[in-house]
Amino acid sequence: MGDRVYPRAGDIDNPRNLRRLVRAIENDRIPRDLKRQRLQFMYSLTYSDNFKKQYRGSIREARRMLKSAYTKYTKK
């Protein structure tokens, strides 16, 4: 497996970069559970003060986007 290339966490400061990160995780060749964990972790970071300070977009929209992405990988 090659090196994973995700945008750096500090670079996720707008909706476009967030979508890019979600796509990178979804397209990665890793188990579904690991994809869910990574997306869920990013969702939890949207509640951190640092994320809220640096993000130039709607936090609610960011949370909605990440929640929608990680729920695709939850067991039903």
C-alpha positions as CSV (number, residue, x, y, z in Angstrom):
1,M,0.0,0.0,0.0
2,G,1.3,3.5,-0.8
3,D,1.6,6.4,1.5
4,R,-1.7,8.0,2.4
5,V,-2.0,11.7,1.4
6,Y,-4.6,13.6,3.4
7,P,-4.8,17.3,3.7
8,R,-3.2,18.5,7.0
9,A,-5.6,19.2,9.8
10,G,-4.7,22.9,9.9
11,D,-5.5,23.2,6.2
12,I,-9.2,22.2,6.7
13,D,-10.5,25.7,7.0
14,N,-13.2,25.9,4.4
15,P,-15.9,23.6,3.0
16,R,-13.9,22.9,-0.2
17,N,-11.0,21.5,1.8
18,L,-13.3,19.5,4.1
19,R,-15.0,17.9,1.0
20,R,-11.5,17.1,-0.3
21,L,-10.6,15.4,3.0
22,V,-13.8,13.4,3.0
23,R,-13.2,12.2,-0.5
24,A,-9.6,11.2,0.3
25,I,-10.8,9.1,3.2
26,E,-13.6,7.5,1.2
27,N,-11.3,6.7,-1.7
28,D,-8.6,5.3,0.6
29,R,-8.0,1.5,0.4
30,I,-8.6,0.9,4.1
31,P,-11.3,-1.1,5.9
32,R,-14.8,0.4,6.2
33,D,-14.5,0.6,10.0
34,L,-11.3,2.6,9.8
35,K,-13.0,5.0,7.3
36,R,-15.8,5.4,9.8
37,Q,-13.5,6.0,12.6
38,R,-11.5,8.7,10.8
39,L,-14.6,10.5,9.6
40,Q,-16.2,10.3,13.1
41,F,-13.0,11.7,14.6
42,M,-13.0,14.6,12.2
43,Y,-16.7,15.2,13.2
44,S,-15.7,15.3,16.8
45,L,-13.0,17.8,16.0
46,T,-15.6,20.3,14.8
47,Y,-16.5,20.8,18.4
48,S,-13.0,21.9,19.4
49,D,-12.3,25.5,19.9
50,N,-9.3,25.5,17.5
51,F,-11.5,24.2,14.7
52,K,-14.2,26.7,15.4
53,K,-11.7,29.6,15.3
54,Q,-10.0,28.6,12.1
55,Y,-13.0,27.3,10.0
56,R,-14.3,29.8,7.5
57,G,-17.7,28.3,6.8
58,S,-20.7,27.0,8.5
59,I,-19.8,24.7,11.4
60,R,-23.3,23.2,11.2
61,E,-22.8,22.4,7.5
62,A,-19.3,20.9,8.3
63,R,-20.8,18.7,11.0
64,R,-23.7,17.6,8.7
65,M,-21.2,16.7,5.9
66,L,-19.0,14.7,8.2
67,K,-21.9,12.9,9.9
68,S,-23.4,12.0,6.6
69,A,-20.1,10.6,5.5
70,Y,-19.4,8.5,8.5
71,T,-22.9,7.1,8.9
72,K,-22.4,5.5,5.4
73,Y,-19.9,3.2,7.2
74,T,-21.9,2.3,10.3
75,K,-23.3,-1.2,10.6
76,K,-27.0,-1.4,10.0
